[in-house]
């Protein structure tokens, strides 16, 4: 009885400590935003292994019992995989290949140091063909590893910890399984660093500019890559304290820039796009929000010719926001996509299950639409909730149609040297969920008793009782190619009963 008392006291103490360190910036829902609600749950077909609890949740009992090691799936099956030693943070694909991002310093601790190149000609049996070992690839690519399909270019910047500087390598991927380095000088030669900071990166629509953003400080750099052998910085600015990912209007003249504090800026970058001799970038709009933070990236789409963006929040249960940007000086949120575990009334359940699993709970990270104009489906990596797929044909009635949460690799931390999850698991509580927890408490929607579980007292050395899925799930007909932190590369297939590839399918992440 005494040990039970102390266990319960420790868990209550953990919750109390969490309340004391919660940020006070996220106290009320964003003004003018639609009320939070979850997307309609998927109707799982025979052969599925569905979630047992709330939509998106991996309950504490199933983490502790080992049930989560079997994973969960609904209307999706796995075709093949290439786990390696983990999937880094974000990985990308092109043609019949995948490029697996690196996480520093873990990626240096074993064989195949650098970005692994995977030939997925046969999705049931992916093959590792080569490894990219330039300094930027070894330094950790974080969220900078991106592809421009039109120009057949792969770029990654070096990001050892949150923000990197100086390193960027550019590859010709005409032969996608065997990339060829194009810039042995600036950005690759350690004696010729590029004057950039890096964390996130991406291409302009025409592929002639690679934009690099740092998180601390939020310096944004435009790098001219019209000649990939001689990349050069043509503009730099500090749009805010901490910037993240972005997307662009089709003509490249508007940048939709994610604000790590929670929100989006609209920038006029037409002078950079035109290559003015002294380009000036103007801020057209600043749209902050408190429903979610660490806004990850912005995905431009259109419905009926009218421009919108999907804005993805990496933390704070913000989910994915659909924003009307037809007036680029007054963007307006019209819809949001959340799972049930993200709702304010379920943040107590979130704490009960996510505790002991490290920094992240259940949040979106990267999304891909199946085409930029009138998309029919949106696939998103959703950290501990796996890969989630939504029917977005009608923006007013978005619903989930499928999900795949890969098997947890509990107890395999030491094998996963390229997994940020394995490294971060020295921390127990889901600290990045603090703002959503604060909102639920202040709104009287948090039941402390519901938050208590066998896991809520775990302050350090969390387990791998779920995977962390961060990379964009990229469309290939009925297939999705992606990577998760612990399971590495995954080739998945959607059931034809829930998804038919539309005419003109073209996977897009916005940058």
N, C-alpha and C positions, 0 to 999 in steps of 0.2 A: 504493500500500500504506500509505503514511504517513497519508493522509487517512482511509482506512478504519480504521486503528488509532485515530485521534483521535475518529472518530464513535462507535466502539464504547466507547471510554473515557468519552465524554460520557454515553452511555446508561447505562452501569454507574454512573457518578457520580450521575445523576438518581435511579436506584433507591436508591442508598445514602442520598442526601439525604432521600428520602421516608421511609425507615426511621427516620431520626433524628427526624423531626417527627411520627411517628405517635402518636396518643393511646394511653395505656396503659390506658384504661378498658375497652376492648373486647378482653379477652384470652382469655376462655373463653365458650363458648355459654351461653345462659341456662339456668339450672337448671330441670329439669322439662319443657323444650320438646322437641317431637318432633325427631328427627334431620333435618338439612336434606336435602331432595331436590327435584328439579324436578318441576313439573306435567308430565304426559304431553304430548308434543309433538303439535301439530295434524297431521292427515292432510290434506295440501293437495290440493284437487280440480283437474282440468284447468282451465287458464286462469290459474293462480296463478303468481306470480314469487317463489318461496320463498327463504328465507335459505340461504346456502351453507355456513355453519359451525354453530357451537353455537347452540342455541335462544336467541334474543335478541341475539346478537352481530352486529356489523357489522365484519368482519375488517379489519385494517390494509391488506391488499392491495387490498380493494375500496373503501376510503376513498381510498387513494392513486391508484388507477387511474381514479377517477371513476365506477365502477360504482354506488356508493351514490346517485348523482344520479338513478338510475332508480327508486329505492325498492324495497320488497319487499312482497308481499301474498300472503295465503293465505286463501282463502274469503271475501274481502271485496273489493269494488270501490268506487272513488270515483265518486260521482254528480256532485258539483259542489264549488266552492270559492269563497272570497272572501279572497284572501291579504292585501290591503291592504299595510301595511308591517310585518306580523307580528302575532302573536296574544297579546302580553302574557304573563302567567303563567297566570291562570285566566280562562276565559270561561264564560258560562252561557247556557241556552236557556229559552224559555217559549213555549208554543203554537207558532206558526209563525215564531218569531223567535229570533235569537241576539244576545248582547251581548258584545262583544269587549273584554276587559280591557286596561288601559293599564299601561305600564312607564315610570316616570320616570327620567331626563329625556328619553329618546329620543322619547317620544310627542309632545313639543313641537317637534320638529325638522322637521315637514313639514305637509302639508295634513291636514285631518280630525283635528285635535288633539282628543283625548277618546275616550270610549267609542263605538265604531261600533255602530250598530243595523243588523242584517241581516235582511231579510225572506226567509225560506226556504220560502215557499209553494210554489215550484218548486225542489226540492232540486238540480236540475241547473243552475239559473241563479239563485243567491242575489243579492239586490239590496240595496245599501246605501241605507237610507232617510233616516237622520238621524244626528247625532252629539251625544252628551251632553257638555256643556262646563262643567258646574258645577265649582267648585274641587276637590272630591274626585275627580272624574273626570280632571281634568288632572294632579293630584298623583301619579297612579299608584294603581291599585286593588289591586295585588298579589293576595292570595287572599281579599279581602273582598267581591267582587262576587257576590251571591247573589240567588236568586228564591224567593219563597213563592207557590206556585201557587194555593193556596186563597184568599189575600187579594189575589192579583194585584199583588204588590209586588216591586220591584227595589231593592236597597240596595247601595251601595258606599261605602267609606271611603278617605280619602286616605292613601297610604303612600309617601312619596318614597324612603325607603331603609330596608328591613327593618322599621322601626317608624315609624308616623306618629302624629299626635295632632290631635284637634279637629274633623276634617272628616268629614262623613257626609251623603249625600244620598239621599232616598227618592223613588221614582217609582211612579205608578200606571201599570200596563202592561195595563189592560183593552184598549186598542188597542196591541197589543204592538209594532207597528212605529213607534209615535209616543209614547214614554213622556212622562208629564206630571209635572213636579216638584211634590211635595207639601209640602216643608219649606223654603221660601225663607228662613226665619229660622235657628233653632239647627242648627248643623252645616253649613249652606250659606253663610250670611252670615259673612264672615270676621271680623266684629266680635262674633259670637255662637258661639264654638267650643264643642263638646261636650267635657266632661272625660273623654275616653277615649284610650287608646292603641289602635293598629290595626296589624294585619298580616293576620290571618285573621278571618273573621266568619261568622255563620250565624244562622238563625232557630230559635226554639223550634217544636215541632210545631204549635202553634195559631197561630203567626205574630204573636203579640202582643209578643214580646220578640226583639230582635236582640242577639246576644252578640258582643262584639268582644274579641279577644285580641291582645296584643303579644308580641313575642319577646324584647325586652330593654328593660325588665324584663318578666316574664311576667304583667303585670296583665291581669285578665279583668274586663270590664264588662258588666252587663246593662242594656240600654237599652229602656225601655218605649216601644213604638210603637203602642199601642192607638189613639192619635190620631197618625197619621203626620205631621201638621203640627207637632206639638209633642213631638218625641222628648226623653226625659229619662232620665238615669242613675238607676237605683234600687238598684243594688248594685255594689260593686267589691271585688276581693280579689286576693291574690297567692298562688295555689296552689302556685307553684314558680318556679324561677329563670327558665325560658324555656318558655312554653306555645305550643301551635300550634292545630290544628283540633279539632273535636269532633263528637259526635253525641248524640242524646237518646233516652231511652226513649219509647215512644209517648205516655205521659201527660205528658211534659215534666218529670218529677220527678227523673230521674237524668241527669246529664251525664257522658259518657265523654270525657275531656279528654286530648288527645295531649300528651306530654311531649317537648320537643325533644331532651332528653338520651337518649331511647330508652325508651318506656314509655307507660303509660296510668294516669290517675287516675279513680276513680269518685267523683263528688260528688253529694251530696243537695242539689238546688236547688229542692226543693218549696216552701220559704218564698218564693222569688222567684216561682215559678209561681202561688202563691196570692195574691201581692201583700201579704204581711205588712208591717206598717208599718215594722218594723226587721228585714228578713230576714237570717237567718244561714245560711251555706252550710257544710255539714259534709263532710269527706273521709271516705269509707267504705273506700276501698282505694287503694293505691299499688302498681302492678305495673310494675316496671322490667324492662328486658331489655338485653342487650348484642349480640344478633343483629339489627343494624340500629339506626339512630338517626335523629334529625330526624323523629320520628314525625309524619306529616302530618295525617291526619284519621281519624276513627272512624265507621264505617258500621254502625248497628244493623240487624239482621235477626232473623228467627226461623225455626226449623225445628220443625215439629210443635208449635207453640205455645211452644217453649222459646227464651228470648232468647240471642242471640249478637251479637258484633260482628266486623266485619272491620277490623283496624287496619293502616294503610298506612304503611310506613317510606319516607321520602324519600331516605335515604342509607344507605350501609353494607351494601348487598345484603341487607337484611332482608326484602324482598318484602312480602307481605300475610299477616297472621296472622289465623286464625279463633279467637276467644276465647269460651268459655262464660261468660256473665255472669248465670246463673240465681241464683248466690249473689253478690250485688253487693259483699260484703265479702271474697270470695275468688275473683276471676276466674281462669280456667284456660285456657291455650292448648291447643287440640286439633288444630290443623292449620296448615300454612303453604303459601303459594303462591309459588314461585320459578321463574325461568327457569334453564336450565342455566348461563348465563353468571354467575348469582348464586352458584353453589355454591362452597364454599371451595377445592375442588380446581381451579377454573377462574379464580381471581383473577389468576393469572399471565397467562392469555389476555386477561382484562379489561384489564390494564395495557397489554398490547401493542397492543390496538386502540383503547382509549378515550383514550390519551395524545394530546395535541394537539387534543383536542376540547373542552377547557375543564373546568370544575369538576365537572360531573356525568358519571357513567359510565352504568350501566344500572340504573335504580332505578324503583320504582313511585312514583306521585305522587298521583293522585286516581282513585277507583273509583266506579262506579255499578252497583247491582244492578237487575235488571229488574223486581223487585217486592220489597217489604219482608218479606212473609211467604212462606216457602218459595220463595226465589229459584231460578230455573233457570239464570241466567247472570250473570256479573260481567264488566264491561268496565272496563279500567284503562288510564290513560295511564302509559307506562313509559319516560319520558325518551328516551334514544337507541334504545330498542327499539320505539318507536312505540306504537300502540294494540293491546292484547292482550285477547283474549276467552276466558273460561273457562266450562266447564260445571260448575256448582256444585250440581246437583240432589242429589248424594250428597256430603256434606261429607267423607266418608272416601275418596273417589276423584275428586278434582278433576283435570280435564284441560283442556288448551288446545284450542280448536276453531278459532280464527282469529286473524289478526293483520294489521295494516296499518302499515308503516313508511314515512312519506311521503318523496318524493324530497328528497335533500339539496340545499340551496341554496348549495353551495360557491362561495366567491368573491363572494357578493352581500351581504356584511356592511353595506356603506354604504347599501344600499337598505332595510335592515330596521331602521328606527329604533325600531320598537315591539317588537323582539324582545330579551328578556333574554339569549338565546344569543349574538346578534351582539355585544352589549356585553361580555359575560363572556369572549368569545373572545380578549381580550387576555391571558388566562391559559391556559396549555397543559395542565398535568397535572390529572387527575381527583381533586382534593384531597378531595372529600367521600366518596371511596371508601376513605379511609385506614383506618378501623376494620376493615373486612372484609379489607383487605390485611394488617393486623397479625394478625388472627386466623389467616389462612391460613399466615402465616410461623411463628407460634408453635406451630401444630399440625403443622408440617412438611409442609404441603401446597402449598408455593410453590416453583416451579422458576424461579430467576432467568433462566436461559437462555431459557425459554419466554416470559418477559416482555419480552425484547428484540425490538424491531422498528424499522422506519424512523421510528416516531413517538415512541418513548420518550424521546428527547432534547429534545423540544419543550417548553420551559419557558414560552414566551410567544408571543403571537400565534397561537393555535390556529385551526383552520379550522372551517368549517361542513359537515363531512363526514357528519354526520347532522343530523336536526332534534331539538329537545327538545319532547316532548309532555308537557304538564302538566295541561291542563284535563280535567275529567271527561267521558268519552264518554257522552252521555245518550241513552237509549233512545227510539226512535220506531218501534214495530213491528219490522221487520227492519232499520231504519236506526239509525245512531249519528251524532249531531251533536256535534262537538267542535272544538277549536282547538289548533294546535301553534305553538310560538314563532316559527318561521320561515315556515311555510306558511299561517298564519292559519286562518280557518274552513274546516272540512271536513265535507261530508255524505257518509257512507259507507253501504254496504249489505251486509249479511251474506247469504251464500248460504243459500237455504232448505234446502239439503242438510244444513246443520249447525245451524240454529237456527230454531225455530218460536216465535213470541211466545206466552207462556202466557196463560190467562185472567187478567184483572185486572192486566195489565202496567202498572206505574207506576214509572218511573225514579226512583231514590232515591240520594242521596249522603249522607244522614244529617243534614244541617243546612241 
